[in-house]
């Protein structure tokens, strides 16, 4: 039989089996509808009409949430742990012979990732083709059911049965069979309308396809009527204290639609909470229960939005600050409110009426919406001050009295992200003039008037910083200018940039004067990592400090002095701000490379030490950065890359010269130390094995444009890989030749004795050195903190592997030690090593230390690339940079003397070997 005919028959047989299985599945499902759904919606006869894709509040796709009290074992735990979202896709809707009853076909799918799919236009009802669900489940859709059933318009009940597939993480494919029952599906809906139901397995409880019944909760999306928030009802849900000056909606929208702008500004933001007058846990949040951990923030998400009427339906979620994962997006009705709101053009606020989900203790199948006594207002304030710098503010309250059940005190919320560019007409009020003038005296201008400092409108006023407390704690932070005089910093900088180039060199120095300025400073404290056996110890942030400050910047002296207010992490009580803070910074000059490269300063409390809000002073340092420094940084990186390439090329040339020296003088090969050749060969091989590209990519995660060099790094990486491989092959060839020649040599016993003695001395020496390095480094274990211009602070934690790699670099620096010992034990004066070889290799080993010593004692703007002098590849410090070059030069000088006057010329006569070992006979000419 021909192979093609055989394959055709196999394909036909497999297709026939698949079709038979499909028909069998569909017929079995159709047979079970009457058994499980007849009491809900009796089965009518569908009409043969073209299908549509919407029914009631369902569109082509409808999202909801599920809850399982038991083990939902047909779905991998990694999915259910982080999300409980599902989607229902309508694939066909047909009329039947019974009025008000429709045949529904669709698919029920669990979502692998929680997206913002609940947001819709709300006013459009387009009949778009439905999404065709995949035939087999995958990891993004781990659970799919193809369902068939009927919906009664009068009763609002839907019952469907079907089968599908579930793919577990280990690759097991299941075929669950289930019945879906939904209730309260009406043609129109309001704020209290909620679709609920269950999904039940039809498999036996001992079957692998069985799962516990899950309850379902779905807010209707189509045909929603905004009934409560309309007309006169706006005054009923607005606050009596809403008299602040706010932006009108037209200024906020800036030509965009109401729904799209609110999505970008409000519904993608997180709002921090401030509890005002909360005296007990029972009076802090909506509801009757007692909450152990008060939420620290809320988030809003849109369900429906109508841009023309400026109305929106939302979810309000209280975020628990005890959650360990930011990726936990599970819907919890006990911490979520649902509501609808309208924009008030008179007060320039969004007023929202909020309701609770009730009867949700053990199952969501009986849940409903009620207790609509919670109110929310949201606004965009037009004026900022040192105590208030939020783009969006609002409050949550209840219309209940204090004696009513479920009463809670007012809650104020503020946005965590400030979109200043979205509100260009924002103003700032400087309220600390008196204190600033007393605590920030004007400095006298020095004699050297040629120093230029950053302009208050320049990009140099924004910087990242390292913060160190007097107790030894460290953290990193960012300082962002908010306003300069009466303008927002960003807009002032754009105007200034159009007038002059801040980094161009002027013909003569001109005074710039003093300017009012305000800042927002964010600091994150870090706890030192605990020592573990892992290679990389993590640094876990445990606290943060947010400071808003205003003061004076003197562009002639580079001094910045401000009064600051920090937000306190006190969810209870009215004391939420500490304004007893003084901040002083000294900017570096921007002229050329004479600036020293750092911004220095301090943050200290001006309160008495006995005050509870007092804290010890904080030292601040940061890399000052401008365009000229950036150009010099790129030049420095190019220089280091060139030095690496030159060094590796020089290694190849030196090994090549030694290789030809061995060919011309084969008698010298037996007198070459095998231990030395092994060390040199491993010195080229190990970096290749340990992924040599880490030499360049060690800092690639900083996200700085300085590393985007158009493939320059990658090209040189390839060159270094090639040269390292060539050097390794040459070393290995010399090692092979030396081993063979010594085996053939008649005096091989004496030379092997010298080699063994060399190994007996060097091996214990190297092992004991490694142990000492590990013990010393573990006793003085610390992180290296590197200031970077783009990334705030880079914490580089030395690991055990880094210690061993550095020690291996030290052994490579002393590559001549085995040859020196071999010459002593063999008392050889043979020119085993060509001078160009050991001199060139010695220069390659000592030049990184000379370069590092130069960098430590001269100005370098950007240190932390570690392309040439990498601390993970060798020991680099002022002491080591002096000791290692001296040792390398000393070893080279000893080799020269030994090859001129004999191996024992450096050993005192009374310690030399006996005469029998002084002169090992040379290989005869024959």
Protein Blocks (a to p, Z undefined) as FASTA:
>chain_A
ZZklmmmmmmmmmmmmmmmmmmmmmmmmmmmmmmmmmmmmccdddddddddfbehjbcfb
dcdddddfbdcfkbcfklmmmoccdcdddfbdcddfbehiacddddddddfbdcdfkbce
klaccddddddddfbdcfklmbccdddddddfklopacdddddddddfkopacddddddd
dehiafbdcfklccddddddfbdfkbmkbccddddddddfbhpacfklgcjlmmmmpcfk
lmbccddfklmnnopafklmmmmmmmmcccddddehiabfklmbgcjbdcfbacfbdcdd
dfbdcfklopacdddddddfkbfbfklccdcfklcccddddddfklopacddddddehil
locklgccehilbccdddddfbdcfkbccfbdcddddfbdfkbghiacddddddfbdcfk
lmmmbccddfklmmmmmmmccddddfblmbccddfkbmklpccdddddfkopacdddddd
fbgcjbcfklmmmmmmmmpcfkbccfbdcdebjadddddddddddddddddfbfbdcddd
fbdcdddddddddfknopacdddddddddfgdjblbdcbbccddddddfehjlnnopacd
ddddfbdfklmkbccddddddddddfklmmmmmmmmmmmmmmmmmmmmmmmmmmmmmmmm
mmmmmmlmmmpcfklmmmmmmmmmmmmmnopklmmmmmmmnopaklmgghmmmmmmmmmm
mmmmmmmmmmmmmmmmmmmmmmmpmklmmmmmmmmmmmmmmmmmmmmmmmmmmmmmmmmg
ccdddddfklmbdcddddfklmmmmmmmmmmmmmmmmmmmmmmmnopabdfbafklmmmm
mmmmmmmmmmmmmmmmcccfbghklmmlccklbccdfklmmmmmmmmmmmmmmmmmmmmn
ojklmpcfklmccfklmpgcdddfZZ
